[in-house]
Amino acid sequence: MTSPTLTLRGITRSFPGVVANDHVDLDVHAGEVHAVVGENGAGKSTLVKILYGFYRADAGEIRLDGAPVTIGAPEDARALGIGMVFQDLVQVPALTVAENIALFLPDLPAVLGRAALARRIATTSEQYGLAIDPRAPVWRLSVGERQKVEIVKLLLARARVLVFDEPTRSLAPHEVAGLLDVLATLKRDGRAVVFIAHKLSEVLAVADRITVMRRGRVVGSLSRAEATESALVALMFDDTTTGERTRRPPPPGSEAPLPGAAPALELRGVSVRAEAHGCGLADVDLTVAPGELVGVAGVSGNGQRELGDVILGLVAAAAGRKWLWGDDATRWSVARVRASGVVFVPDDALGLAAVPQLSAVENAVLGDRRRYARAGGLAVDWAAARADLTRAFARLGFPVPSLDAPVGTLSGGTVQRAVLARELTHGPRLIVALDPARGLDARSTAATCRALLAAREAGAAVLLISEDLDELCALADRLVVLFGGRIVGAGRPADFAVETIGHLMTGSLPVAARG
């Protein structure tokens, strides 16, 4: 094998209370896809953020073509030909594709030649199978199309090393397949590709080499010929047990409310006004019965967040009614909705369900103040909150993190686990889960799925909103597909082909085929 294009040696980075990277070595060669995998908190994202200049290493060295380089900021990385596609795309929605790309180019002229730039975009798009319209406003694009914009942006900026951090998590199945094809084309063109992913099937489909991280260290590096899913899992978790997601038969009568029994949740003709760059909801009818798990499939930005918000009472319905256990809850406050037994697990735990400066225990108390209030609200039973949270982690099979460290210093996956533990602790009656396993490793994902199934079997109603079709098809008793704020398909998972769901999710299925 030729000398590596990119070399990392002894990379070390610590945060308060945790060593995120502990003397990490990594080689990336031109013309290969090098995948980096590991459980949540293993140090993958910290490593690539050091490579891209978001963090500085406490120790270690980065070399490009054998020469030491200093990367103190993202502009240093870009100047060296290192580009990164983030989990959350960095774009200006109000601008066009061409304008977003122009803002990123190192050779941007004083006067933008729009026609010339459009030709450059078209040529590069065609070469790599990235069909995008330079004139389209970014806010109108799907997540998959916006991701193509990011890749074209890097290619026109002459990036030689491309880093992809969880790029498939918001894509429909056919979009994932398209992205993996793009990675293969980049490899054939001589680019060096770093691919961070949790889905091992995607890694095994595209990677030439796979490096496994655990607790901040590299614990193994395998060629594709050596790698199997079981071998990677054993390295990731120091064992071979992931707790496979097992679909359990739905309880009798779970596919529809029992005669005379009130649904846990009922929406009738519910519409929500669209906010800036959002789509709102339009005339949504939805019912979830006690002891039933209903899955909602859809690509991010098609009304999923609005659906969760209107159920929880964060936004008011512009039209239609909402019932909880037979009571008209259309105008209930968030506090009353939660007090009735509704819990919410968002996809962005740190941004939507936790206060970064507070510890996990303090966040648990904040989420259920009445339970832990003592002396008429003048005192807090911290010991009870700590005990409840510790038991919840154990019941879910999650490792217990530092319960006293500010959650903002923990990895994203660890924060997600803390919010799951808090929300599922006290026997909820209705669980609204918006991509609850987003960013979780294989073992934590399996534990989350088991917890949702256990809640359903205990009689809770579960609304699982997810972009992971494998997860939805394995767990849901019924499935609805959301596109553009409307329900465009509904039925049992067995009634759908995965490809059909994917096309419904992206609006690419002819209207006649949706009926």
N, C-alpha and C positions, 0 to 999 in steps of 0.2 A: 504494500500500500504506500502511496506517496506521502510526503510530509503533510501534517494537518494544516489546514488554512487557519484554524483558530485553536489556540491552546490555553487552557486554564490550569494553573498549578497552585495548590495549597490555598485556595480561596476560602477565607474565613470571615464570617460576619456574625456579630452578636447583637441582640436587643436585650432590654431589661428582662432578666430572668430566663433567657433562652439563647442557645447557640443555634442560629438558623442554618449556617453553613460551617462545617468543621473540616478544614483542609481538603476541599473538594478539588479533584483533578478531572478534567474533561478535554477530549480531543474531538474536533469536528473537521471532517475532510470535505473538500470540494466534490461535488457530484454524489453526495449521500444525504439521506435523511437520518438524522440521529435523534432518536426519541429519548426523552427523560421522563421516567415514571416514578411514582412513590405515593405513599399515603398522605393524607392531609397533614400539613406541618412538617413534611419531610425536607423542605428547603428548596423546592424546585423554582417557585416564583421568585424567591429572594435571589437565587443564582442568576436567573436571566435578567432581573432588574439591575444587578451589579454589572452584568455584561452590557446592558444598554445605558448605564450611567445614572439610573434612578437612585441607587445606593452606591456607596463606596465600600470596598472591602476593607476590613480591619487588617488583613494580611493576605499575601498571595500575589500572583502575577498573571497578567493576561498578555498573550503574544498573538500577533497577527503575522502570518507568513514567517514565523520564527523570530520576529523582532518584538521586543517588549513595547507595549503601548499603555498610555494612561487614558482612562475613560472616566472623566469627572462629571459629565452631564450627557444627556441624550444627543445634543448637537455634536459632541466628540465622537460618539458611536456612529452617527450618520456620516460624519466626515470620513470615517474609516471604512465605510461601506457595510455597516451593520444596521439592519432594520428590524423592527419588531411589530407584529400584529397582536394587539392586546385583546384580552377577554372582552373588555368594554371599549368599543371602537371610539377613537378620538376624531370626531368630525363636526363640521358646522352644518346642521340640518337644513338651514335656510338657503345655503349656497348650492350651486350645481356640482355635479361630479367633477367637471373640469376645474371649477374654482377651488374646490377642496384639494385637488391634486396640485394645482398651481401654488397654493400656500406652502406646500411641503418641498417644492423643488429647490435644489441648491443654486440652479442657474436661472432663476426667475428674472426676466428682463423688467426694466422700468415700465414699459408699456406691454401689456399682455397680448400676445398674438393668438387670439382664440382659435383661429382656423388651424394654425400650425400645431398648437397644443392638442386640438381635437384629433389631428392626423396622428400625432405621436401616441395618443391614448388608443386610437383605433388599431394602429399597427401592433402595439404591445398586447392589447386585449386579444387580438386574433392569434398572435403567436402562442399565447398561453391558454387559449380557450376561456378567456374571461370577458364574455360579451357584456359590455356596459355602454350606456348612452351618455356621452360627455355632457349633454344638455339637460339631463334629468336632475331635478332637485333631489338632494340626498334624502330628505324626509319622506319622499314617496317610495323609496327603495325597500325591499325586504332585507332582513339581516344578512342573508347570503349574498345579495347584490352589493350591500355596503361593504362586506368583507372583501369582495373582488376589488372594490375601489381602493382599499388599503393595500392590497397586493400590487396593483398597478402603480400606486403611489411609490412603493418601495422600489419597484423595478425601474421606473423612470428616474428615480434618484440614484440608480446604479448600485443598489445594495448587492453585495456578494454573499453575505451571511444573512439569512432570514430566520427570525425567531418567531414561532407561533405558540402563543400561550393559551391553551384550551380553546382552539379555534372552532371546534365542532359543537360546542355545548348548546348553541341556539339555532342549529340548522336542522331542517327536515332531512329525512333519509336520502333523497336524491341529491340534495345539496351537499351532504357529507361526502357522497360518492364523487361528486364533481370536484370538491376541494381536494380529496385524496388524489384524484387525477392531476390536479394542478401541481401538487407537491411532487408527484412523479415527473412531471414535465420540467419543473425547476431543477430537479436532480439531474435529468438528462442534459440540461443546459449548462451544467457545471456549477450550479449554485450549491452552497452549503446550507442545509436546512436543519434547524433545531425545532423539534416538535414535542411540546408538553401536552400530555393527555392523560385522562383517567380511564378511558375506554380501551381496554387492552386489545379488543378485536380490531380497532382502527390502527393501533400501533403495529400489530402483527401484519396488517394489510399493506403498510407503506414503508416501515422503517427498515433500514439496512443494519443499523446497530441500535441497541437499547441499553441505556444506563439506568440502574435502579438506585434510588436514594432512600435512606431510612434514617430518621432522627438527625438530619443534617449532614450525613456522610454518604459517600458512594459505597454501596455494598456489593455491587456486581455490574459487569458490563458484558452483554451477550451479543453475538452476531445473530442475524435473523435465522440462520440455519440452526442455531443452538436454542433459540427461544421458543417456549411454549407458554400458554397462559398460566398453567399450574406452576411452572418454574418461576415465572415473574411474580406471581402471587406469593410464593414461598419466600422470595427475596424481599418483597415489599413489607411483609408482615412477620417475618421470621417464623412462619408456620405455613401450613397449606389450608387453613380454615378461613373461608371468607363468609360462611353463613349464607349459602346460596338462597336467592329469592325463590321461594317455593309458592306457587299459586295454590291457594287452598280453595276448595269449593265454596261458592257463596252460600250463606245460610238460606234455608227454604223461604221463598217469598221475598227475597231481597231485591229482586229486579223491579219491583213495584211496591208501593205502599200497601199494607194490608187493608182490606175493606174496613172503613170506619176509623182507621188509624191516621193521625195527622202526620204529614211529612215533617221531617226535621227542618227542611228548607224548601220553600216554594217561591219561585219568581214567575210572575206573569206579566208579559209585555213590558219588561223593564228596559228603559233606555237611559243612557248617561251621556251628557253632553261631552263632546270631544274637547280636550284641552289642547294647548299648542303642541303640535307634532304627535298628538295621540288620536285614536280613532273612536273612543267612546264605546258605547254599547247601543244596539238597535233592536228593540222588540224581542228581548231574550226571554224564552220560557224554559224553566229548568226546575226539576224536582229531585231532591235527595231524601231517601227514606232512612230511618234508623236501621242500622245493621247493613247498610249498603255503601259501597265505594264507587263513586262516579268519577270517571276520568275526563279531563278536558284537555284536548290536544290543540296545539296552535303554536305558530312561530311567534316569538317575542314581539310585542307591539300591536297585537291584534285584539286587544280588549281584555287580556287576562288580568292585568293589574286592576282595571276598572271593575271587573267582576268581583275580585276579592274585596276591593274597597267598598262597593255598594252593599255586599253582604255584611261586612264588618261595621258599616255605618259611617265610614270615613268620607264618603261622598253621597249626596242625595240623588235619588232617582228623579230624572226629569219627567218620566212617565212610567206607568206600571206600578205594581204592588209587590211587596215582599212579606212573606209569612215565616215565622219561626215557631214550629210545633203548634200550628194552628192559630197563633196570635198574629195580628197585623203588626209587623215590626218595621213598616216602611219608614217611619220617622223616629225610630229608636236611636238613642245616642250610642256611641261606641261603648261607654261604660255599661249601659243596660244590656247591649248585645253580649258583651263578654261575661257579664254577671249571669246571663241565662245559660251559659255553658258553651259558648262559641270561642274557639281559639284559632289563632292565625299564625302560620309558619311561612314567612316570606322567603323569596329567593336571595334577597340582600339583607342578611341578618344584621350586619353591623350598621347599615344605613337606615333600616326600617324597624328593627326590633330590639336594639340594644344601645346603651349610652357608652361610647368608647372609653370615657374616663372612669367609669365605674367598674367594679369587679363583677365576676359572674354571680356571686351571692347577692350583691347590691342590685344587680339587674333582675334577679329572681324576685326580690322583695318588691322592686318597682313594678313588676308585672302583676303582682297579686298583693297589694298593700293590706287589704282587709284581713287576709289570712294570717299575716304575721304581725299585725298591729297588737300592741298590748297597752294596758293602762290608758284606755280611751284614746289610743293613737299617739300617746306621748313617748312610747317605747316600741322597740322592734325586737322580735324574738329571732336574733341572728342564728342561734344554734339550731332552731327548727328549720330555718331556711337552708342552712348548710346541709343538714341531715337529709332534707327532702331532695335537694339537688344531687347530693352524692348518691342517694338511692336511685334517682332517676337515671343517672349516668350508668350505674351498674345494671339496672333493668334493661336499658337499651343496648348494653354491651359496648358502650363507649369508654375509652380511657378517660380517667378523671384528670382534667387539667388543673393548673393552679387556680383555685377558686378566689384568690385574693388579688391576683394581678389584674390590672386594667384590661378589659377585653379588647381594647384597641391595640394592645401589644401582641395578641394571639393571632394565629393564622386564620384565614377566612373560614376554612373548614372547621376549625376548633370552635369559632364563634357560632357557626351554624349548628354544631352539635349542642352547644350550651343553650341556644334558643329552643331547639327541639326538646331537650330535656326539661326545660322550664315549662313549655306549653303543654307537654303530654303528661306532666306529673300527676295531676289531680283528676283523672277520669273525665275528660271533656265529652260533651254530648254531640258537638258538631266540630269537626276539624276542617278548616280551609287551609290547604297546603299548596303554596305556589312554588313549584320546583324545589321541594324541600331537600332533595339530595344534590342540588346543584353545587358543584365544586367539592363534593365529598368523595373520598376514596372508596374502593370496592367494598371493603368490610363495613364501613359506616353506612354506605348506601344500602347494603343488605340489611343491616340492623334497622335502618329507617323504614324500609319496606315491611319488615316483620312487625314493627311497632304499629304501622298503619293498619295492617291486617288484623293484629290483635285487638286494636281499638274497634275495628268494624265488627269483629266476632263478639266483642263485649257489648255490642248494641249501639255504638256510636255511628253517626253518619259521617262519611268522609268525602270531601270534594278535593280531588287531587288534580291540580293544574300543572301540567308538565310538558316539556318539549322532548322527553325521552319516550319514544313510542314503545320500545321494548318494555320499559317499566309500566307504562299504561296498560299495554296488552296483557302483561303478566298479572296485574293486580286488579284491574277495574271490572266491576260487574256490568256496567254500562259505560259507553264512551260517546262523548259529543266532540265535535270539531268546531273550533272558533276561527273565523277569518273575517277581518274587517269589522269586528264588533258584532258579528252575527253568527248564529249557530248554522253551519252549512252542512252538517251531517250528524247522524245520531244512530246508535244501535249497539249491539253487543260486540265486543272485540272480535269474536269469531266471524262476524258478518262482514268484516272489512279485510281487504288486502292491505298490507303495510304501504305499498306504493300508492294505493288509492287515498289513504289517510294523508300521506305526504303531499300529494297534489292538492287535496282539499285544503291543507294547512297553508299552502302557498298561493292558492287561487288559480292554479294552473290546470285544474280539471274543468272541462267544458260544463256549462251549466246543466245541460241535459243529462250528464252523467252523475250529477249530484243527487238527483231525486231518488 
